[in-house]
Amino acid sequence: MTPVPPVGPATVTATDLSLRFGGTRALDGVSLRLSRGVTGLLGPNGAGKTTLLRVLATAVPPDGGQFTALGHDPRTSSGRLGLRRTLGYLPQTPGFHQDFTAFDFVDYVAILKELSDRTARHSEVRRVLDAVDLSDVRGKRLKRLSGGMRQRVALAAALVGDPGFLVLDEPTVGLDPEQRMRFRELIAQAGEGRTVLLSTHQTEDVAMLCHRVVVLAGGRVRFEGTPAELTARAAGRVWSSAERAPHALAGWRTGVGTFRNIGDPPDGADLLDPTLEDGYLLALDGESAEVTA
């Protein structure tokens, strides 16, 4: 699939990335271009999202293909080091040491990021904890913080050193609605002036935060464009009916008792306005998209 030009100059460009684990092809010729702002990465479980993020975060090298980020080519040791110095990475499982305080954990990450001057480093740690509104609990042990607070600690660690490229792997998973709303605000702020790639299962995260969206399934890019363009893929393909349409790609009973169907509507169907989620399901070409009442 030819990458769709991003809005503004490309800061991250990937071409034909591939990676195989045993007999499983996790990435199969992935090409994309990212620019400043927040790009959402959608896909079902097993789509290759985490693998792609780990490749872009230089945690694992691809078997084939290449990418550059912020002018750095990680195929060389100097390029890999240069990228890591301007990279912020929030993995799906941050791996907290539960007896660390919030300050200790972020300070530890700052040391790994080569902030060697203690006074300047501690000032930076306080800055990022303040940015995620955790100054009041920076001395508390991680095991005593809520799940939402621990996620914000992990984001603070990713923001250490003011990285130009921020990679976030499902940062809102497990958060309640209020925590997700707060986290969205933080991600939106982080996307001002830097490149952010956000992997999520929440289509509402993409609709509210992202200027671009990439859909990944089976290790391949199924869609790359704006959220509005993804939504438009479902125009004329969503309809209401008294019963679930047997030929629909997806269909479920709504709160008012009627069924919302996605696919190829029959003649005279009562068409509905499409959503981003509708376009996403259609972009999967039926993979993992079967929804029943």
Secondary structure, DSSP 8 states (H G I E B T S, - for coil): ------SSSEEEEEEEEEEEETTEEEEEEEEEEEESEEEEEE--TTSSHHHHHHHHTTSS--SEEEEEETTB-TTSHHHHHHHHHTEEEE-SS----TTSBHHHHHHHHHHHTT---HHHHHHHHHHHHHHTT-GGGTTSBGGGS-HHHHHHHHHHHHHTT--SEEEEESTTTT--HHHHHHHHHHHHHHTTTSEEEEE-S-HHHHHHH-SEEEEEETTEEEEEE-HHHHHHTTTT-EEEESS--TT-SEEEE-TTS-EEEESS--TT-EE----HHHHHHHHTTTTT-----
